[in-house]
Each structure stands twice: as C-alpha cells, then as structure tokens.
Amino acid sequence: MKNYLITFYTRHKVSSLLFLALFLSLLVKTINIGFTPSISRDGIFYIEFARSFLEGNYREYLNEFISFFYPFLITITSFVVDDLELAGQVVSGLAGSGMVILMYFIGKIFFNIRIGLIMAFMAALSPIFNASACKVMTDLPYALFYAWAVLAGYDLVQKPAAKGIIIFSLVAAAAYYARPEGIGIVFVIGCWMLYSCFRVVFTDAVKKCFAFSIFIILFLLLIYPRLSVIRAQTGEWTFSGKTSFMIREIPELEQNLPIKTKSSFKMFGDIKQEREAYKQSGGLVQIIVRSPGLLLEKMLVNTVSYIKSMPKAVGFGFFILMIMGIFYRKAIPFRKEQELFLLFVIIFNVMTIALFKSKYRHLISVVPFLYIWCAIGLEEMQSVLKNRKGLMSVLVLIIFLAVLPQTFRPVSKNGYSWRSSPEKTAGKWIRKNIPSGADCISWSGNKTFFYAGMKGYFNIDQGASCVRIMEIAQKNNHKYLIINNDPRTKSIREKGADFFKQVKQRADMKLVYKASQPLVKDEILIYRLFTRGASKESAAPE
C-alpha cells in the first residue's frame, strides 16, 4: 500500500500539490470569513441589489453605477447559502480560491511548472486575497476575471485562433461586468498586439490584427446591454456611470460640489449636481487639458501610496522574495518578452487607479502578476543555498510564518469572535427593542442600520455638534442616535472626545444601549433623543 501511494504521488505530484494549495486556500478563507467583523459599506448596496432581484424587482438591476454581475452571483449562491451576507462572502471566497488555480497557470505559461506551483501556494496565503475574500465586494471576482483575461489575451496574441477569440471575449466581458475598469484590458492587449505585429512577418501581423478586430466586435456585442443601460440613465455613451460621480476625486471640481448629509441604501443617491458640473467642465479630457499639473500631482501622490502599500498587499515575507526575484537573477534567466508584458500590465493598472483614488484594496488587480517575481526570488534563494538544505528550509518557514499574521488579520481584528461584531449585536437589539417605524439618525453607524433591517438611514456629518444633532432630530422627528465609536477612524480620533463630552452634559440624550466586544476597540452606542413633546418614559429598555 505504501509503495502504491508513493507511485501515485510521483505520477500525480503536480495535481497533488495544486490540490493541497487549493485546500489550504479554502481552509484559510473559511476561517477568515467566520471572523470578519461586519459588512463593508459598499457591500450593503450589493446585498440590497441581490435582495431586490430575489423579490422580483428586476428594474433595480438597471443601474448606471453597479453592474448586475456580482449581485447576480450572490443571488445564485443564496439558493444554497440562506444568509445573503454570507452568500456574498462565499462568492468572494470561491473567487479567491480560483486565483490559486489561475496563478498556477500564469506561472506555468510565463515561466515553468515549479514557478506556477510556488505561486499557487503564495495565492493561498496572500494577505490581500484573504482579506478581500471575507468581504461582500467585487474585488476578488474582478481580480480573477481580469487576470484570466490578461492570460487569455496574451495567448491570443501568441496564437490567433477562433477558440482564443471566444474565450478572451467572454472573460474580458466578465471582467468589465465585475468592475468598469475591466475595460482597460482592451487597451492593454491592443497595445501588446501592435507591439507584437512589428516583430513578425506581414502575414502573421495581418492574422493578429484580424483576430483582435473580431474580438473587439464580439466584446462590444457582449457589453452592449450594460452600455445601453448607462446611456439611458446618463444620456451619453460611456463605459461607467461613475465617471461623473468620481469628479469628487478631481481637485479642480471637488471644492465646488455640495457635501450631502442625507443618504440611503440607494447607491450614490442623487448626483445630478455632480453630473451637471461634469458636463459643464467638458468631461475628463477637458479637465486634463486645463489642469494637467493637478492631476499629475494627484497621480504621483497616489502612485507613491500604492508603492508603499505593496509590501502589505503582497505579504512582507513574500515582498523580500520579490525584490530578490527582480534584482538578483542568476539561476533563472530573464524572459524579456514575458516580463516586459507583465510590467506593462502592472504599470497600466497602477496609473489607472492612481488617477482617482489611492486605496490599498485596489492593488488586487496588480498582485497576481507581482507573485511571479516572488516565486522567482524563492527559486533564486534555493539556488544560492542548494548545498545548505537545512538553512533553506528554515528560511522558507520563516518567510511563510512572517506572512501568516497578515493572512489571518480578520481573526485578530475581530477579537477572535466567530460570526459576531458590535454592529451585528446592536442590530439585533434594535430589531427587538426599538419600536417599528421609529426613525434614527446615524453618526457613522450605517452598518448597524443594515443589521437592524432598516431600508434607509440619515447620516449626520461627524463634525456636527450635539446642538446641531438635536435640531435635525427635532425637525425630522428622529428618536434615536446611533454612533459607531471606533477610535481607528480618523474623524472619531479627532472629534470623538469633544463630542462625547458634550453628550454627557445634555439631559435630552440618554444612553440606552452599548454593544462592545473583548479585544475590539470599537463599540456601538445608541442614545434616546428627547425632543420637544417626547417622553423619557418612552425610551427603549436598557
């Protein structure tokens, strides 16, 4: 029996190791999902869209900001997983585990099987993949389809064929439906196709251009339904309705836009003023022409921020290997064409996301390609220590152990509590104790509204004084104030102490509930507001 197992393992070594990496990925993500504190702010919108679809309100899907793709995946998963939030996490988790398989093929195609297997294990423990796998967000599904589209596009450039055109078109369309910036894959592969045409004979160049032209036609047909929805709601042909909304991130215009206090679970609410300002500005091209310096400065600042975030995204231990894989190359020779292509993909992605925002999670579309140099670094380290296997084993163990705290960050971040958080606890309390229809006002507590089952909320500016809150409560008949007292939030750190000092001095604001959790710094506070005509005896029980 032992000999049979050894023979089986030898014959199926790659499959066995790949299965092991996949199992490890699923295990890590299952643990992290259970320890995730609460839903993300954007995740609330995806869940509400999925719930609308389940209720038969299909028109909710015709939205200029959010594509139906991710909420639809949540809807499908909800037939197996009853809880919609958990269904969204399962979709993200499965996409994260799918990255294990995909990164194996990226490493295998661009270099060799050994590089592919190393990348598969790195994907299983990747900090950014495992953090995103816990969230009801489009990040991982988008990263999966985008990386797949890059691989399919590169294959199409190398071998133009009908099968390759169809696969690339479908995967590229899926990347676009997951997130609008996925349309950038057309530019990336288009540029690489032109570069490739200059390096082949005329007949092969014609074949490549013809194949890419067919792809463009098929791709546009696949995304036309989404483009037509955006056209119907914005009055212009654009690949995303977010374009006019995102001008809040453009220095030239953001100072002239109003700051809203009222919100709801309808994505972005009413942005007529933003859209009108965007049209009057002449659009993004005119903004760039008039203010190139401001945008260039913003892009440089954001790019520097992304570069600083790369060790955290890749994993500190893996990042050391990445530096070695880039600058120390003796055992594995440079593969000029493949690595130049990957570098182009990375630079294009960083420049695109740096145009508007600088958020750590947006690096998720770049990380899959960075792991190639991490794997190369590990191979280079092995070549240096080939005669010192004991030391090599210790160093590899240290590197992977250094990544584990980041890999399991959701566990420590939530105070080691399974499927629980102050927001969830407070939400359950509200369902039970606050009378149906009682209106609430929020001071950074919108997640609690979600768990309480409320369809909308009124979010007050966190700079507002207690006097201002009571004025708004009186005007709109708000009876409760919900506060997320999280010292990790900048506004809470800067204004929280003064605010709570004011609260203690007021007789018309009474604390009726506090939800906290051991080892977690944040807490949810619920105050009863006694406006004119309200009786203190009507407060919810403590």
C-alpha positions as CSV (number, residue, x, y, z in Angstrom):
1,M,0.0,0.0,0.0
2,K,2.8,2.4,0.9
3,N,4.6,1.8,-2.4
4,Y,1.3,2.3,-4.3
5,L,0.8,5.7,-2.6
6,I,4.4,6.7,-3.4
7,T,3.9,5.8,-7.0
8,F,0.6,7.6,-7.2
9,Y,2.1,10.7,-5.7
10,T,5.1,10.6,-8.1
11,R,2.8,10.4,-11.1
12,H,0.4,13.0,-9.9
13,K,2.8,15.2,-8.0
14,V,1.7,18.5,-9.6
15,S,-2.0,17.7,-9.2
16,S,-1.5,16.7,-5.6
17,L,0.4,19.9,-4.7
18,L,-2.1,22.0,-6.6
19,F,-5.0,20.3,-4.7
20,L,-3.1,20.9,-1.4
21,A,-2.7,24.6,-2.2
22,L,-6.4,24.8,-3.1
23,F,-7.4,23.1,0.1
24,L,-5.2,25.4,2.1
25,S,-6.8,28.4,0.4
26,L,-10.3,27.2,1.2
27,L,-9.4,26.5,4.8
28,V,-7.9,29.9,5.4
29,K,-10.8,31.7,3.8
30,T,-13.4,29.7,5.7
31,I,-11.7,30.7,9.0
32,N,-11.3,34.4,8.0
33,I,-14.9,34.6,6.7
34,G,-16.2,33.5,10.1
35,F,-14.1,36.1,11.9
36,T,-14.9,39.0,9.7
37,P,-16.3,41.8,11.9
38,S,-19.0,43.2,9.7
39,I,-20.1,44.0,6.2
40,S,-18.4,46.8,4.2
41,R,-20.2,50.0,3.4
42,D,-20.3,49.1,-0.4
43,G,-21.3,45.6,0.5
44,I,-24.6,46.8,1.8
45,F,-25.5,48.0,-1.7
46,Y,-24.7,44.7,-3.3
47,I,-26.8,42.9,-0.8
48,E,-29.7,45.2,-1.3
49,F,-29.5,44.7,-5.1
50,A,-29.4,40.9,-4.6
51,R,-32.4,41.1,-2.3
52,S,-34.3,43.2,-4.9
53,F,-33.6,40.5,-7.5
54,L,-34.9,37.8,-5.2
55,E,-38.0,39.8,-4.6
56,G,-38.6,40.1,-8.3
57,N,-37.7,43.8,-8.6
58,Y,-35.5,43.4,-11.7
59,R,-35.5,47.0,-12.6
60,E,-33.3,47.7,-9.7
61,Y,-30.6,46.0,-11.7
62,L,-30.8,48.6,-14.4
63,N,-28.4,50.9,-12.5
64,E,-25.7,53.1,-14.0
65,F,-23.3,52.6,-11.1
66,I,-23.5,48.9,-10.2
67,S,-23.4,46.1,-12.8
68,F,-25.8,43.2,-12.1
69,F,-23.0,40.6,-12.3
70,Y,-21.8,40.4,-8.7
71,P,-25.2,40.8,-7.1
72,F,-26.5,38.1,-9.5
73,L,-23.7,35.7,-8.3
74,I,-24.9,36.5,-4.7
75,T,-28.5,35.7,-5.7
76,I,-27.5,32.4,-7.2
77,T,-25.4,31.4,-4.2
78,S,-28.2,32.4,-1.8
79,F,-30.2,29.3,-3.0
80,V,-27.5,27.3,-1.2
81,V,-26.5,29.7,1.5
82,D,-29.5,31.3,3.1
83,D,-27.9,34.4,4.5
84,L,-27.2,37.0,1.8
85,E,-24.2,38.5,3.5
86,L,-22.6,35.0,3.9
87,A,-23.5,34.3,0.3
88,G,-21.6,37.4,-0.9
89,Q,-18.6,36.3,1.2
90,V,-18.8,32.8,-0.3
91,V,-18.7,34.3,-3.8
92,S,-15.6,36.3,-2.9
93,G,-14.0,33.3,-1.2
94,L,-14.5,31.0,-4.1
95,A,-13.1,33.6,-6.5
96,G,-10.1,33.9,-4.1
97,S,-9.6,30.1,-4.3
98,G,-10.0,30.3,-8.0
99,M,-6.9,32.6,-8.0
100,V,-4.9,29.6,-6.8
101,I,-5.6,27.7,-10.0
102,L,-5.2,30.7,-12.2
103,M,-1.9,31.8,-10.7
104,Y,-0.5,28.3,-11.3
105,F,-1.3,28.6,-15.0
106,I,0.2,32.2,-15.1
107,G,3.4,30.9,-13.6
108,K,3.5,27.8,-15.8
109,I,2.8,29.7,-19.1
110,F,5.2,32.6,-18.4
111,F,7.9,30.5,-16.8
112,N,7.6,26.9,-15.7
113,I,5.6,24.5,-13.6
114,R,7.7,25.0,-10.5
115,I,7.1,28.7,-10.6
116,G,3.4,28.0,-11.1
117,L,3.2,25.8,-8.0
118,I,5.0,28.3,-5.8
119,M,2.6,31.0,-7.0
120,A,-0.3,28.7,-6.2
121,F,0.8,28.4,-2.5
122,M,1.5,32.1,-2.3
123,A,-2.0,32.8,-3.6
124,A,-3.4,30.5,-0.9
125,L,-1.8,32.6,1.8
126,S,-1.9,36.0,0.1
127,P,-2.9,38.8,2.6
128,I,-4.9,40.9,0.1
129,F,-6.7,37.8,-1.4
130,N,-7.7,36.5,2.0
131,A,-8.7,40.0,3.3
132,S,-10.9,40.6,0.2
133,A,-12.3,37.0,0.4
134,C,-14.1,38.0,3.6
135,K,-15.9,41.0,2.1
136,V,-19.0,41.4,0.1
137,M,-17.1,43.3,-2.6
138,T,-16.3,42.9,-6.3
139,D,-12.6,43.0,-5.7
140,L,-11.8,39.3,-5.9
141,P,-14.3,38.3,-8.7
142,Y,-12.9,41.3,-10.7
143,A,-9.2,40.3,-10.0
144,L,-10.0,36.7,-11.0
145,F,-11.6,37.6,-14.4
146,Y,-9.1,40.4,-15.1
147,A,-6.0,38.2,-14.5
148,W,-7.7,35.5,-16.6
149,A,-8.4,38.0,-19.4
150,V,-4.7,39.0,-19.3
151,L,-3.7,35.4,-19.7
152,A,-6.3,34.8,-22.4
153,G,-5.3,38.0,-24.2
154,Y,-1.6,37.1,-24.1
155,D,-2.4,33.7,-25.5
156,L,-4.5,35.2,-28.3
157,V,-1.5,37.5,-29.3
158,Q,0.8,34.5,-29.5
159,K,-1.7,32.1,-31.3
160,P,-4.6,33.9,-33.0
161,A,-7.4,31.4,-33.3
162,A,-11.2,31.3,-33.1
163,K,-11.2,29.5,-29.8
164,G,-8.9,32.1,-28.3
165,I,-11.0,34.9,-29.6
166,I,-14.2,33.5,-28.0
167,I,-12.5,32.8,-24.6
168,F,-10.8,36.2,-24.4
169,S,-14.1,38.0,-25.3
170,L,-16.1,36.1,-22.7
171,V,-13.5,36.6,-19.9
172,A,-12.9,40.2,-20.8
173,A,-16.6,41.0,-20.8
174,A,-16.9,39.3,-17.4
175,A,-14.1,41.5,-16.0
176,Y,-15.9,44.6,-17.3
177,Y,-19.2,43.4,-15.8
178,A,-17.4,42.8,-12.5
179,R,-16.0,46.3,-12.5
180,P,-16.0,49.0,-15.2
181,E,-12.2,49.5,-15.1
182,G,-12.0,46.0,-16.5
183,I,-12.5,47.6,-19.9
184,G,-8.8,48.6,-19.7
185,I,-7.9,45.0,-20.8
186,V,-8.8,46.0,-24.3
187,F,-6.2,48.8,-24.3
188,V,-3.5,46.5,-22.6
189,I,-3.9,43.7,-25.1
190,G,-4.4,46.1,-28.0
191,C,-1.1,47.8,-27.3
192,W,0.7,44.5,-26.9
193,M,-0.9,43.2,-30.2
194,L,0.6,46.3,-32.0
195,Y,4.0,45.7,-30.4
196,S,3.8,42.1,-31.5
197,C,2.9,42.9,-35.1
198,F,6.1,44.9,-35.5
199,R,8.1,41.7,-34.6
200,V,6.6,39.2,-37.0
201,V,6.2,38.8,-40.8
202,F,3.4,40.7,-42.6
203,T,1.1,37.7,-43.0
204,D,1.3,36.9,-39.3
205,A,0.7,40.6,-38.4
206,V,-2.5,40.6,-40.6
207,K,-3.7,37.5,-38.8
208,K,-3.2,39.0,-35.4
209,C,-4.9,42.3,-36.3
210,F,-7.8,40.4,-37.9
211,A,-8.2,38.3,-34.7
212,F,-8.2,41.4,-32.5
213,S,-10.8,43.1,-34.7
214,I,-13.1,40.1,-34.3
215,F,-12.5,40.2,-30.6
216,I,-13.5,43.9,-30.5
217,I,-16.7,43.3,-32.3
218,L,-17.7,40.3,-30.1
219,F,-16.6,42.1,-26.9
220,L,-18.8,45.2,-27.8
221,L,-21.8,42.9,-28.5
222,L,-21.3,41.2,-25.1
223,I,-21.1,44.5,-23.2
224,Y,-23.7,46.4,-25.2
225,P,-26.6,45.7,-22.8
226,R,-24.6,47.4,-20.0
227,L,-23.6,50.3,-22.2
228,S,-27.2,50.8,-23.3
229,V,-28.4,51.0,-19.6
230,I,-25.7,53.6,-18.8
231,R,-26.7,55.5,-21.9
232,A,-30.4,55.5,-21.0
233,Q,-29.6,56.9,-17.5
234,T,-26.8,59.3,-18.2
235,G,-27.7,60.5,-21.7
236,E,-24.2,59.7,-23.0
237,W,-22.2,56.7,-24.3
238,T,-19.7,55.9,-21.5
239,F,-18.4,52.7,-20.0
240,S,-19.4,53.7,-16.5
241,G,-21.9,55.9,-14.7
242,K,-19.3,56.5,-12.0
243,T,-17.4,58.9,-14.3
244,S,-19.4,61.9,-13.3
245,F,-19.5,60.9,-9.7
246,M,-15.8,60.4,-9.5
247,I,-15.1,64.1,-10.2
248,R,-15.3,64.4,-6.4
249,E,-11.8,63.0,-6.5
250,I,-10.6,65.6,-9.1
251,P,-9.1,68.7,-7.3
252,E,-10.4,71.2,-9.9
253,L,-14.1,70.4,-9.2
254,E,-14.4,68.8,-5.8
255,Q,-14.3,72.1,-3.9
256,N,-17.4,73.3,-5.8
257,L,-19.6,70.3,-5.0
258,P,-22.1,70.1,-2.1
259,I,-21.5,67.8,0.9
260,K,-24.6,65.8,1.4
261,T,-25.8,64.6,4.8
262,K,-28.8,62.6,3.8
263,S,-28.3,59.1,2.4
264,S,-30.0,55.8,1.9
265,F,-29.3,52.3,0.6
266,K,-29.7,53.5,-3.0
267,M,-26.2,53.6,-4.4
268,F,-24.8,57.1,-4.5
269,G,-28.2,58.7,-4.2
270,D,-28.9,61.7,-6.4
271,I,-25.8,63.1,-8.1
272,K,-27.5,65.5,-10.5
273,Q,-25.2,68.3,-9.4
274,E,-22.1,66.2,-9.9
275,R,-23.2,65.2,-13.3
276,E,-24.1,68.7,-14.3
277,A,-20.7,70.0,-13.1
278,Y,-19.0,67.3,-15.0
279,K,-20.8,68.1,-18.3
280,Q,-20.1,71.9,-17.9
281,S,-16.4,71.1,-17.3
282,G,-16.3,69.4,-20.7
283,G,-15.6,66.0,-19.3
284,L,-12.5,64.3,-18.2
285,V,-10.5,65.1,-21.3
286,Q,-11.0,68.9,-20.9
287,I,-10.2,68.7,-17.2
288,I,-6.9,67.0,-18.0
289,V,-6.2,69.7,-20.7
290,R,-6.9,72.6,-18.3
291,S,-5.4,71.1,-15.2
292,P,-2.7,68.6,-16.1
293,G,-0.5,69.7,-13.2
294,L,-3.1,69.0,-10.6
295,L,-3.9,65.6,-12.0
296,L,-0.3,64.7,-12.4
297,E,0.4,65.6,-8.9
298,K,-2.6,63.6,-7.7
299,M,-1.4,60.6,-9.7
300,L,2.1,60.8,-8.4
301,V,1.0,61.0,-4.8
302,N,-1.4,58.1,-5.3
303,T,1.3,56.1,-7.1
304,V,3.7,56.6,-4.2
305,S,1.0,55.5,-1.8
306,Y,0.4,52.3,-3.9
307,I,4.1,51.5,-3.9
308,K,4.3,51.9,-0.2
309,S,1.3,49.5,0.2
310,M,2.8,46.8,-2.0
311,P,4.7,45.0,0.9
312,K,1.4,44.8,2.8
313,A,-0.6,43.6,-0.2
314,V,2.0,41.0,-1.3
315,G,2.9,40.0,2.2
316,F,6.1,41.2,3.9
317,G,7.9,37.9,3.7
318,F,6.9,37.5,0.0
319,F,7.9,41.0,-0.8
320,I,11.5,40.3,0.2
321,L,11.5,37.4,-2.3
322,M,10.0,39.7,-4.9
323,I,12.9,42.2,-4.6
324,M,15.3,39.3,-4.9
325,G,13.4,37.9,-7.9
326,I,13.6,41.3,-9.7
327,F,17.2,42.3,-8.9
328,Y,19.1,39.1,-8.3
329,R,18.8,36.8,-11.3
330,K,21.4,34.1,-11.8
331,A,19.7,30.8,-11.7
332,I,16.6,31.9,-13.7
333,P,17.4,34.0,-16.8
334,F,15.2,36.9,-17.7
335,R,12.4,36.2,-20.2
336,K,12.4,39.6,-21.8
337,E,9.1,39.4,-23.7
338,Q,7.0,37.8,-20.9
339,E,8.4,40.1,-18.2
340,L,8.0,43.2,-20.3
341,F,4.4,42.3,-20.9
342,L,3.7,41.8,-17.2
343,L,5.5,45.1,-16.3
344,F,3.2,46.9,-18.9
345,V,0.1,45.3,-17.3
346,I,1.2,46.4,-13.8
347,I,2.2,50.0,-14.8
348,F,-1.1,50.5,-16.7
349,N,-3.2,49.3,-13.8
350,V,-1.4,51.4,-11.2
351,M,-1.7,54.5,-13.4
352,T,-5.4,53.9,-14.0
353,I,-6.3,53.5,-10.3
354,A,-4.0,56.3,-9.3
355,L,-5.9,58.8,-11.5
356,F,-8.8,58.9,-9.0
357,K,-8.1,57.1,-5.7
358,S,-5.4,55.6,-3.5
359,K,-6.8,52.6,-1.6
360,Y,-4.9,49.5,-0.6
361,R,-7.6,47.1,-1.9
362,H,-7.3,48.4,-5.5
363,L,-3.9,46.8,-5.7
364,I,-5.7,43.4,-6.0
365,S,-5.6,43.6,-9.8
366,V,-1.8,44.0,-9.7
367,V,-0.8,41.5,-7.0
368,P,-1.3,38.3,-9.1
369,F,1.4,39.4,-11.5
370,L,3.8,40.5,-8.7
371,Y,3.8,37.0,-7.3
372,I,5.8,35.8,-10.4
373,W,8.8,37.7,-9.1
374,C,8.2,36.4,-5.6
375,A,8.3,32.8,-6.9
376,I,11.4,33.6,-8.9
377,G,13.0,35.0,-5.8
378,L,12.3,31.8,-3.9
379,E,13.9,29.8,-6.7
380,E,17.0,32.1,-6.7
381,M,17.3,31.7,-2.9
382,Q,17.2,27.9,-3.4
383,S,20.0,28.1,-5.9
384,V,22.2,30.1,-3.6
385,L,21.5,27.6,-0.7
386,K,21.4,24.4,-2.7
387,N,24.1,22.9,-0.6
388,R,22.6,24.0,2.7
389,K,19.1,22.5,2.6
390,G,18.6,22.8,6.3
391,L,19.1,26.6,6.2
392,M,16.9,26.8,3.1
393,S,14.1,25.0,4.9
394,V,14.4,27.3,7.9
395,L,14.3,30.5,5.8
396,V,11.3,29.3,3.8
397,L,9.5,28.5,7.0
398,I,10.3,32.0,8.4
399,I,9.1,33.7,5.2
400,F,5.8,31.9,5.3
401,L,5.3,32.4,9.0
402,A,6.0,36.1,8.5
403,V,3.0,36.2,6.2
404,L,0.6,34.4,8.4
405,P,-0.3,37.3,10.8
406,Q,-1.4,39.3,7.7
407,T,-3.1,36.2,6.2
408,F,-5.3,35.8,9.3
409,R,-5.7,39.5,10.0
410,P,-9.5,39.3,10.2
411,V,-9.2,36.9,13.1
412,S,-7.3,39.3,15.3
413,K,-9.1,42.3,14.0
414,N,-12.5,41.0,15.2
415,G,-11.3,40.0,18.7
416,Y,-11.3,36.3,17.9
417,S,-15.1,36.1,17.8
418,W,-16.9,33.9,15.4
419,R,-19.6,35.5,13.2
420,S,-20.1,38.4,15.6
421,S,-19.4,42.1,15.9
422,P,-20.7,45.1,17.8
423,E,-22.7,46.2,14.7
424,K,-24.4,42.8,14.4
425,T,-25.2,42.7,18.1
426,A,-26.6,46.2,18.1
427,G,-28.6,45.5,15.0
428,K,-30.3,42.5,16.7
429,W,-31.0,44.7,19.8
430,I,-32.6,47.3,17.6
431,R,-34.9,44.8,15.9
432,K,-36.1,43.6,19.3
433,N,-36.3,46.9,21.3
434,I,-36.8,49.9,19.1
435,P,-40.5,50.3,18.0
436,S,-41.2,49.6,14.4
437,G,-41.1,52.8,12.4
438,A,-39.0,54.8,15.0
439,D,-36.7,57.0,12.9
440,C,-33.0,57.0,13.7
441,I,-30.1,59.3,12.9
442,S,-26.6,58.0,12.4
443,W,-23.2,59.3,13.4
444,S,-21.1,56.8,11.4
445,G,-23.4,53.9,12.3
446,N,-24.8,52.9,8.9
447,K,-23.7,49.3,9.2
448,T,-25.8,48.9,12.3
449,F,-28.8,50.1,10.3
450,F,-28.2,47.2,7.8
451,Y,-28.2,44.6,10.5
452,A,-31.2,46.1,12.1
453,G,-33.1,45.5,8.8
454,M,-33.7,49.2,8.1
455,K,-34.0,50.2,4.5
456,G,-32.5,53.7,4.8
457,Y,-30.7,56.0,7.2
458,F,-30.0,59.6,7.9
459,N,-26.2,60.1,8.3
460,I,-25.2,63.3,10.1
461,D,-21.8,64.9,9.4
462,Q,-19.3,63.8,12.0
463,G,-18.3,67.4,12.7
464,A,-21.8,68.2,13.9
465,S,-22.3,69.3,17.5
466,C,-24.9,67.9,19.8
467,V,-26.9,71.1,19.4
468,R,-27.0,70.6,15.6
469,I,-28.0,66.9,16.0
470,M,-30.9,67.8,18.3
471,E,-32.0,70.5,15.8
472,I,-32.1,67.9,13.0
473,A,-33.7,65.3,15.2
474,Q,-36.5,67.8,16.1
475,K,-37.0,68.8,12.5
476,N,-37.2,65.2,11.2
477,N,-38.7,63.5,14.3
478,H,-35.6,61.3,14.9
479,K,-35.9,59.4,18.1
480,Y,-32.6,57.6,18.3
481,L,-28.9,58.4,17.6
482,I,-26.6,55.5,16.6
483,I,-22.9,56.1,17.0
484,N,-20.0,53.8,15.8
485,N,-17.3,54.8,18.3
486,D,-14.3,53.4,16.5
487,P,-11.0,55.1,17.5
488,R,-9.3,53.7,14.4
489,T,-11.5,56.1,12.4
490,K,-9.8,59.5,11.8
491,S,-12.9,61.5,12.5
492,I,-13.5,59.7,15.7
493,R,-10.0,60.3,16.9
494,E,-10.1,64.0,16.1
495,K,-13.7,64.9,17.2
496,G,-14.9,62.0,19.3
497,A,-13.6,63.1,22.7
498,D,-15.1,66.6,22.4
499,F,-18.4,65.1,21.1
500,F,-18.9,62.6,23.9
501,K,-18.0,65.3,26.5
502,Q,-20.9,67.3,25.1
503,V,-23.2,64.3,25.2
504,K,-22.6,63.7,28.9
505,Q,-23.6,67.3,29.7
506,R,-27.0,67.0,28.0
507,A,-30.2,65.8,29.6
508,D,-32.0,65.3,26.3
509,M,-29.7,62.5,25.2
510,K,-29.7,59.2,27.2
511,L,-27.5,56.2,26.5
512,V,-29.9,53.2,26.3
513,Y,-27.6,50.5,24.8
514,K,-23.9,49.8,24.3
515,A,-22.5,46.9,22.2
516,S,-18.8,46.1,22.5
517,Q,-16.6,43.1,22.3
518,P,-13.5,41.9,24.1
519,L,-10.2,42.8,22.3
520,V,-12.0,45.1,19.8
521,K,-11.6,48.8,20.2
522,D,-14.8,50.0,18.6
523,E,-18.3,50.0,20.1
524,I,-21.8,50.8,19.1
525,L,-23.7,53.4,21.2
526,I,-27.4,54.0,21.0
527,Y,-28.8,57.2,22.5
528,R,-32.5,58.0,23.0
529,L,-33.2,61.6,21.9
530,F,-35.8,63.5,23.9
531,T,-37.0,66.2,21.5
532,R,-39.9,68.5,22.4
533,G,-43.0,66.5,23.1
534,A,-41.1,63.2,23.6
535,S,-41.5,61.5,26.9
536,K,-38.5,60.0,28.8
537,E,-40.7,57.1,29.8
538,S,-40.9,56.1,26.1
539,A,-37.2,55.2,25.9
540,A,-36.3,51.7,24.8
541,P,-35.2,49.4,27.6
542,E,-31.6,49.3,28.5
